[in-house]
């Protein structure tokens, strides 16, 4: 009588490979988002203080269940970078 033992054949596509966490890429993603938000606020004629407050509030809200992220200290630099590009706020960029 033949054996009823099941043969289990593994396929590499059946077990997805989970990528290793990349903290630097994650932080760069958050910094890019902050730059985009700062540029939007500049185009909407927000002054530096209002934009800084909005970005800080957004980060605090995003991470309200966790500790404050390390990139929060870079918000001031992002604001200075975006607002220091020249040209009138809300107008076309000056090249």
N, C-alpha and C positions, 0 to 999 in steps of 0.2 A: 504494500500500500504506500502511495507517495506521501511524502511529508507535507504537512500543511503550513510549514514555516514560511512566513512572508519575507520576501526580500525587500529591504528598504534601499531605494536608490536615491542618493542625494544629488540634487541639481544646484549648481552655484547660484542660479537666479532665484531659487526659492528662499534663500537666506540673504536678505539685503545687507549690504555692507554699510555700516553706520560710519559717517565721516567723523574724524576726530574733531573735538571742539577747537575752534580757532579764535581765540580771544582778541587778537589784534585785528582780524578782519571784522569781527563784531563791533569793536570800538570804532573802527574806521567807518563802518556803516552808520553808526549813530552820529559821528562827527559830520559826515556828508549830509545827513538829514538836518542837523542843526544849521549848517551853512545854507542849505536851501531855504529853511524857514527864515533865517536872518535876512537873506536876499529878498524873500517875499515881503517881509515886514518893512524892509527899506523901500521897496517899490510901492508899498501902501502908505508911505510917508510917516511911518512910526519913527520917533527919535530913538537915539541909542538907549536911553534909560528904559523906555517902554519896551523896546525889543529885547533888551537884556532880561527884564522882568518876565516877559512872556516866555522866553526860552527856558529860564530857570523854572518857572511854574510848570511848563510842559514836561521837563525832565523829572521834577519832583512828582508829578502826577503819574508819569510812566513807571516810576520805580517806587511808588508809595508802599508797596508790600515788601520791598527789599531795602537793603542799605543804599545810601546815595552812591552813584557810580563815580569812578575816578575822573571821568571826562567832564564832570560838572565844572571843574576848575578851569577848563579850556573855553568856557562860554565867553568870557571877557575878550579873549584873543580872537575868537571867531567874530564877535561883534566889531571889534576894531578892524579886522581884516576886511569884512564886508562893507562897513560904512566908510572905510578909508580909501576906497577905490576911486574916489573922485566923482565929480558930476553932481548934479542936483538930485536929491532923493526923490524917487518916483519918476524921474525922467529917463531918457535913453542913456545908455552907458557912454561915458566919455573915453575915447581910445586915444 
